[in-house]
Amino acid sequence: MGNILHANAKTTPKIRKKIQESKDSAPTLAKRYKLNVKTVPR
């Protein structure tokens, strides 16, 4: 069975993994994935 995302989820498990492994800054990642800067560190 696949992962069930929350209705308001902005990221998928794959995107979260890429963000966690990235060495880029939060603003850069936020722009890349169209997220709020405060969402990235979560």
PQR file of N, CA, C, O and H, with PARSE charges and radii, in Angstrom:
ATOM      1  N   MET A   1       0.848  -1.178   0.000 -0.4000 1.5000
ATOM      2  CA  MET A   1       0.000   0.000   0.000 -0.0000 2.0000
ATOM      3  C   MET A   1       0.891   1.237   0.000  0.5500 1.7000
ATOM      4  O   MET A   1       1.892   1.268   0.715 -0.5500 1.4000
ATOM      5  N   GLY A   2       0.553   2.244  -0.777 -0.4000 1.5000
ATOM      6  CA  GLY A   2       1.346   3.466  -0.887 -0.0000 2.0000
ATOM      7  C   GLY A   2       1.141   4.384   0.305  0.5500 1.7000
ATOM      8  O   GLY A   2       0.239   4.189   1.120 -0.5500 1.4000
ATOM      9  H   GLY A   2      -0.260   2.219  -1.358  0.4000 1.0000
ATOM     10  N   ASN A   3       1.993   5.378   0.383 -0.4000 1.5000
ATOM     11  CA  ASN A   3       1.871   6.372   1.445 -0.0000 2.0000
ATOM     12  C   ASN A   3       0.658   7.246   1.195  0.5500 1.7000
ATOM     13  O   ASN A   3       0.390   7.653   0.065 -0.5500 1.4000
ATOM     14  H   ASN A   3       2.726   5.536  -0.279  0.4000 1.0000
ATOM     15  N   ILE A   4      -0.068   7.526   2.261 -0.4000 1.5000
ATOM     16  CA  ILE A   4      -1.211   8.425   2.171 -0.0000 2.0000
ATOM     17  C   ILE A   4      -0.755   9.783   2.686  0.5500 1.7000
ATOM     18  O   ILE A   4      -0.323   9.905   3.832 -0.5500 1.4000
ATOM     19  H   ILE A   4       0.151   7.194   3.179  0.4000 1.0000
ATOM     20  N   LEU A   5      -0.851  10.799   1.840 -0.4000 1.5000
ATOM     21  CA  LEU A   5      -0.422  12.139   2.214 -0.0000 2.0000
ATOM     22  C   LEU A   5      -1.571  12.913   2.839  0.5500 1.7000
ATOM     23  O   LEU A   5      -2.733  12.729   2.476 -0.5500 1.4000
ATOM     24  H   LEU A   5      -1.201  10.700   0.909  0.4000 1.0000
ATOM     25  N   HIS A   6      -1.235  13.770   3.770 -0.4000 1.5000
ATOM     26  CA  HIS A   6      -2.204  14.679   4.364 -0.0000 2.0000
ATOM     27  C   HIS A   6      -2.760  15.566   3.255  0.5500 1.7000
ATOM     28  O   HIS A   6      -2.048  15.873   2.299 -0.5500 1.4000
ATOM     29  H   HIS A   6      -0.292  13.920   4.065  0.4000 1.0000
ATOM     30  N   ALA A   7      -3.981  15.969   3.363 -0.4000 1.5000
ATOM     31  CA  ALA A   7      -4.628  16.766   2.312 -0.0000 2.0000
ATOM     32  C   ALA A   7      -3.888  18.068   2.024  0.5500 1.7000
ATOM     33  O   ALA A   7      -3.917  18.555   0.894 -0.5500 1.4000
ATOM     34  H   ALA A   7      -4.560  15.719   4.139  0.4000 1.0000
ATOM     35  N   ASN A   8      -3.229  18.637   3.026 -0.4000 1.5000
ATOM     36  CA  ASN A   8      -2.511  19.899   2.845 -0.0000 2.0000
ATOM     37  C   ASN A   8      -1.017  19.702   2.631  0.5500 1.7000
ATOM     38  O   ASN A   8      -0.263  20.675   2.629 -0.5500 1.4000
ATOM     39  H   ASN A   8      -3.205  18.241   3.944  0.4000 1.0000
ATOM     40  N   ALA A   9      -0.580  18.470   2.454 -0.4000 1.5000
ATOM     41  CA  ALA A   9       0.853  18.194   2.302 -0.0000 2.0000
ATOM     42  C   ALA A   9       1.403  18.867   1.049  0.5500 1.7000
ATOM     43  O   ALA A   9       0.809  18.787  -0.025 -0.5500 1.4000
ATOM     44  H   ALA A   9      -1.193  17.680   2.456  0.4000 1.0000
ATOM     45  N   LYS A  10       2.547  19.531   1.204 -0.4000 1.5000
ATOM     46  CA  LYS A  10       3.195  20.215   0.085 -0.0000 2.0000
ATOM     47  C   LYS A  10       4.341  19.386  -0.481  0.5500 1.7000
ATOM     48  O   LYS A  10       4.789  19.628  -1.602 -0.5500 1.4000
ATOM     49  H   LYS A  10       3.030  19.596   2.077  0.4000 1.0000
ATOM     50  N   THR A  11       4.818  18.410   0.290 -0.4000 1.5000
ATOM     51  CA  THR A  11       5.961  17.615  -0.153 -0.0000 2.0000
ATOM     52  C   THR A  11       5.625  16.132  -0.102  0.5500 1.7000
ATOM     53  O   THR A  11       4.770  15.697   0.670 -0.5500 1.4000
ATOM     54  H   THR A  11       4.454  18.214   1.200  0.4000 1.0000
ATOM     55  N   THR A  12       6.303  15.380  -0.923 -0.4000 1.5000
ATOM     56  CA  THR A  12       6.189  13.925  -0.916 -0.0000 2.0000
ATOM     57  C   THR A  12       7.393  13.366  -0.167  0.5500 1.7000
ATOM     58  O   THR A  12       8.349  14.100   0.082 -0.5500 1.4000
ATOM     59  H   THR A  12       6.998  15.733  -1.549  0.4000 1.0000
ATOM     60  N   PRO A  13       7.370  12.098   0.194 -0.5600 1.5000
ATOM     61  CA  PRO A  13       8.546  11.512   0.846  0.2800 2.0000
ATOM     62  C   PRO A  13       9.816  11.659   0.003  0.5500 1.7000
ATOM     63  O   PRO A  13      10.899  11.848   0.558 -0.5500 1.4000
ATOM     64  N   LYS A  14       9.705  11.575  -1.310 -0.4000 1.5000
ATOM     65  CA  LYS A  14      10.882  11.724  -2.179 -0.0000 2.0000
ATOM     66  C   LYS A  14      11.457  13.136  -2.091  0.5500 1.7000
ATOM     67  O   LYS A  14      12.673  13.307  -2.007 -0.5500 1.4000
ATOM     68  H   LYS A  14       8.826  11.421  -1.761  0.4000 1.0000
ATOM     69  N   ILE A  15      10.587  14.147  -2.110 -0.4000 1.5000
ATOM     70  CA  ILE A  15      11.050  15.534  -2.028 -0.0000 2.0000
ATOM     71  C   ILE A  15      11.673  15.794  -0.661  0.5500 1.7000
ATOM     72  O   ILE A  15      12.706  16.457  -0.573 -0.5500 1.4000
ATOM     73  H   ILE A  15       9.599  14.007  -2.179  0.4000 1.0000
ATOM     74  N   ARG A  16      11.057  15.280   0.415 -0.4000 1.5000
ATOM     75  CA  ARG A  16      11.621  15.474   1.756 -0.0000 2.0000
ATOM     76  C   ARG A  16      13.008  14.864   1.857  0.5500 1.7000
ATOM     77  O   ARG A  16      13.903  15.449   2.468 -0.5500 1.4000
ATOM     78  H   ARG A  16      10.217  14.742   0.344  0.4000 1.0000
ATOM     79  N   LYS A  17      13.193  13.695   1.264 -0.4000 1.5000
ATOM     80  CA  LYS A  17      14.509  13.053   1.295 -0.0000 2.0000
ATOM     81  C   LYS A  17      15.537  13.900   0.543  0.5500 1.7000
ATOM     82  O   LYS A  17      16.663  14.068   1.012 -0.5500 1.4000
ATOM     83  H   LYS A  17      12.467  13.220   0.768  0.4000 1.0000
ATOM     84  N   LYS A  18      15.155  14.433  -0.619 -0.4000 1.5000
ATOM     85  CA  LYS A  18      16.069  15.287  -1.387 -0.0000 2.0000
ATOM     86  C   LYS A  18      16.442  16.535  -0.591  0.5500 1.7000
ATOM     87  O   LYS A  18      17.597  16.961  -0.608 -0.5500 1.4000
ATOM     88  H   LYS A  18      14.241  14.297  -1.000  0.4000 1.0000
ATOM     89  N   ILE A  19      15.471  17.120   0.105 -0.4000 1.5000
ATOM     90  CA  ILE A  19      15.737  18.312   0.911 -0.0000 2.0000
ATOM     91  C   ILE A  19      16.694  17.970   2.051  0.5500 1.7000
ATOM     92  O   ILE A  19      17.633  18.720   2.319 -0.5500 1.4000
ATOM     93  H   ILE A  19      14.533  16.774   0.119  0.4000 1.0000
ATOM     94  N   GLN A  20      16.462  16.848   2.719 -0.4000 1.5000
ATOM     95  CA  GLN A  20      17.314  16.457   3.844 -0.0000 2.0000
ATOM     96  C   GLN A  20      18.745  16.174   3.408  0.5500 1.7000
ATOM     97  O   GLN A  20      19.688  16.454   4.148 -0.5500 1.4000
ATOM     98  H   GLN A  20      15.699  16.239   2.502  0.4000 1.0000
ATOM     99  N   GLU A  21      18.910  15.622   2.216 -0.4000 1.5000
ATOM    100  CA  GLU A  21      20.242  15.269   1.730 -0.0000 2.0000
ATOM    101  C   GLU A  21      20.963  16.446   1.072  0.5500 1.7000
ATOM    102  O   GLU A  21      22.167  16.382   0.824 -0.5500 1.4000
ATOM    103  H   GLU A  21      18.143  15.395   1.615  0.4000 1.0000
ATOM    104  N   SER A  22      20.229  17.507   0.796 -0.4000 1.5000
ATOM    105  CA  SER A  22      20.799  18.647   0.089 -0.0000 2.0000
ATOM    106  C   SER A  22      21.670  19.505   0.997  0.5500 1.7000
ATOM    107  O   SER A  22      21.418  19.619   2.197 -0.5500 1.4000
ATOM    108  H   SER A  22      19.251  17.559   0.998  0.4000 1.0000
ATOM    109  N   LYS A  23      22.681  20.095   0.413 -0.4000 1.5000
ATOM    110  CA  LYS A  23      23.542  21.031   1.134 -0.0000 2.0000
ATOM    111  C   LYS A  23      23.187  22.477   0.781  0.5500 1.7000
ATOM    112  O   LYS A  23      23.851  23.407   1.239 -0.5500 1.4000
ATOM    113  H   LYS A  23      22.886  20.002  -0.562  0.4000 1.0000
ATOM    114  N   ASP A  24      22.153  22.668  -0.025 -0.4000 1.5000
ATOM    115  CA  ASP A  24      21.720  24.008  -0.417 -0.0000 2.0000
ATOM    116  C   ASP A  24      21.027  24.706   0.756  0.5500 1.7000
ATOM    117  O   ASP A  24      20.574  24.057   1.699 -0.5500 1.4000
ATOM    118  H   ASP A  24      21.614  21.912  -0.397  0.4000 1.0000
ATOM    119  N   SER A  25      20.953  26.016   0.684 -0.4000 1.5000
ATOM    120  CA  SER A  25      20.320  26.806   1.742 -0.0000 2.0000
ATOM    121  C   SER A  25      18.798  26.653   1.690  0.5500 1.7000
ATOM    122  O   SER A  25      18.231  26.254   0.673 -0.5500 1.4000
ATOM    123  H   SER A  25      21.321  26.543  -0.082  0.4000 1.0000
ATOM    124  N   ALA A  26      18.158  26.979   2.803 -0.4000 1.5000
ATOM    125  CA  ALA A  26      16.700  26.898   2.877 -0.0000 2.0000
ATOM    126  C   ALA A  26      16.022  27.775   1.827  0.5500 1.7000
ATOM    127  O   ALA A  26      15.074  27.318   1.188 -0.5500 1.4000
ATOM    128  H   ALA A  26      18.619  27.303   3.630  0.4000 1.0000
ATOM    129  N   PRO A  27      16.472  29.031   1.620 -0.5600 1.5000
ATOM    130  CA  PRO A  27      15.826  29.843   0.581  0.2800 2.0000
ATOM    131  C   PRO A  27      15.958  29.234  -0.823  0.5500 1.7000
ATOM    132  O   PRO A  27      15.026  29.306  -1.624 -0.5500 1.4000
ATOM    133  N   THR A  28      17.104  28.644  -1.108 -0.4000 1.5000
ATOM    134  CA  THR A  28      17.305  28.017  -2.418 -0.0000 2.0000
ATOM    135  C   THR A  28      16.370  26.828  -2.593  0.5500 1.7000
ATOM    136  O   THR A  28      15.741  26.673  -3.640 -0.5500 1.4000
ATOM    137  H   THR A  28      17.860  28.585  -0.457  0.4000 1.0000
ATOM    138  N   LEU A  29      16.280  25.993  -1.566 -0.4000 1.5000
ATOM    139  CA  LEU A  29      15.399  24.823  -1.631 -0.0000 2.0000
ATOM    140  C   LEU A  29      13.933  25.248  -1.698  0.5500 1.7000
ATOM    141  O   LEU A  29      13.143  24.642  -2.421 -0.5500 1.4000
ATOM    142  H   LEU A  29      16.791  26.119  -0.715  0.4000 1.0000
ATOM    143  N   ALA A  30      13.573  26.278  -0.951 -0.4000 1.5000
ATOM    144  CA  ALA A  30      12.191  26.764  -0.967 -0.0000 2.0000
ATOM    145  C   ALA A  30      11.795  27.217  -2.361  0.5500 1.7000
ATOM    146  O   ALA A  30      10.698  26.921  -2.834 -0.5500 1.4000
ATOM    147  H   ALA A  30      14.215  26.770  -0.363  0.4000 1.0000
ATOM    148  N   LYS A  31      12.692  27.934  -3.009 -0.4000 1.5000
ATOM    149  CA  LYS A  31      12.404  28.407  -4.362 -0.0000 2.0000
ATOM    150  C   LYS A  31      12.310  27.230  -5.334  0.5500 1.7000
ATOM    151  O   LYS A  31      11.420  27.190  -6.184 -0.5500 1.4000
ATOM    152  H   LYS A  31      13.583  28.174  -2.624  0.4000 1.0000
ATOM    153  N   ARG A  32      13.229  26.277  -5.206 -0.4000 1.5000
ATOM    154  CA  ARG A  32      13.270  25.125  -6.110 -0.0000 2.0000
ATOM    155  C   ARG A  32      11.991  24.293  -6.031  0.5500 1.7000
ATOM    156  O   ARG A  32      11.453  23.874  -7.056 -0.5500 1.4000
ATOM    157  H   ARG A  32      13.952  26.310  -4.517  0.4000 1.0000
ATOM    158  N   TYR A  33      11.504  24.055  -4.799 -0.4000 1.5000
ATOM    159  CA  TYR A  33      10.340  23.187  -4.616 -0.0000 2.0000
ATOM    160  C   TYR A  33       9.045  23.961  -4.384  0.5500 1.7000
ATOM    161  O   TYR A  33       8.013  23.378  -4.052 -0.5500 1.4000
ATOM    162  H   TYR A  33      11.942  24.395  -3.967  0.4000 1.0000
ATOM    163  N   LYS A  34       9.112  25.299  -4.567 -0.4000 1.5000
ATOM    164  CA  LYS A  34       7.929  26.162  -4.408 -0.0000 2.0000
ATOM    165  C   LYS A  34       7.309  26.010  -3.015  0.5500 1.7000
ATOM    166  O   LYS A  34       6.105  25.801  -2.871 -0.5500 1.4000
ATOM    167  H   LYS A  34       9.950  25.773  -4.837  0.4000 1.0000
ATOM    168  N   LEU A  35       8.168  26.121  -1.995 -0.4000 1.5000
ATOM    169  CA  LEU A  35       7.742  26.018  -0.606 -0.0000 2.0000
ATOM    170  C   LEU A  35       8.051  27.319   0.118  0.5500 1.7000
ATOM    171  O   LEU A  35       8.838  28.138  -0.358 -0.5500 1.4000
ATOM    172  H   LEU A  35       9.146  26.291  -2.112  0.4000 1.0000
ATOM    173  N   ASN A  36       7.427  27.498   1.267 -0.4000 1.5000
ATOM    174  CA  ASN A  36       7.765  28.617   2.132 -0.0000 2.0000
ATOM    175  C   ASN A  36       9.107  28.300   2.791  0.5500 1.7000
ATOM    176  O   ASN A  36       9.392  27.138   3.079 -0.5500 1.4000
ATOM    177  H   ASN A  36       6.788  26.832   1.653  0.4000 1.0000
ATOM    178  N   VAL A  37       9.919  29.302   3.027 -0.4000 1.5000
ATOM    179  CA  VAL A  37      11.239  29.093   3.636 -0.0000 2.0000
ATOM    180  C   VAL A  37      11.104  28.413   5.000  0.5500 1.7000
ATOM    181  O   VAL A  37      11.965  27.621   5.382 -0.5500 1.4000
ATOM    182  H   VAL A  37       9.688  30.246   2.793  0.4000 1.0000
ATOM    183  N   LYS A  38      10.039  28.713   5.731 -0.4000 1.5000
ATOM    184  CA  LYS A  38       9.832  28.107   7.051 -0.0000 2.0000
ATOM    185  C   LYS A  38       9.424  26.637   6.954  0.5500 1.7000
ATOM    186  O   LYS A  38       9.552  25.901   7.932 -0.5500 1.4000
ATOM    187  H   LYS A  38       9.339  29.357   5.420  0.4000 1.0000
ATOM    188  N   THR A  39       8.942  26.204   5.807 -0.4000 1.5000
ATOM    189  CA  THR A  39       8.534  24.815   5.618 -0.0000 2.0000
ATOM    190  C   THR A  39       9.739  23.907   5.410  0.5500 1.7000
ATOM    191  O   THR A  39       9.710  22.741   5.804 -0.5500 1.4000
ATOM    192  H   THR A  39       8.838  26.802   5.013  0.4000 1.0000
ATOM    193  N   VAL A  40      10.781  24.420   4.806 -0.4000 1.5000
ATOM    194  CA  VAL A  40      11.939  23.600   4.421 -0.0000 2.0000
ATOM    195  C   VAL A  40      12.586  22.890   5.610  0.5500 1.7000
ATOM    196  O   VAL A  40      12.824  21.686   5.513 -0.5500 1.4000
ATOM    197  H   VAL A  40      10.805  25.368   4.486  0.4000 1.0000
ATOM    198  N   PRO A  41      12.885  23.564   6.727 -0.5600 1.5000
ATOM    199  CA  PRO A  41      13.558  22.856   7.822  0.2800 2.0000
ATOM    200  C   PRO A  41      12.691  21.824   8.541  0.5500 1.7000
ATOM    201  O   PRO A  41      13.220  21.011   9.298 -0.5500 1.4000
ATOM    202  N   ARG A  42      11.415  21.835   8.333 -0.4000 1.5000
ATOM    203  CA  ARG A  42      10.525  20.895   9.024 -0.0000 2.0000
ATOM    204  C   ARG A  42      10.764  19.535   8.546  0.5500 1.7000
ATOM    205  O   ARG A  42      10.113  18.596   9.005 -0.5500 1.4000
ATOM    206  H   ARG A  42      10.985  22.496   7.718  0.4000 1.0000
TER
END
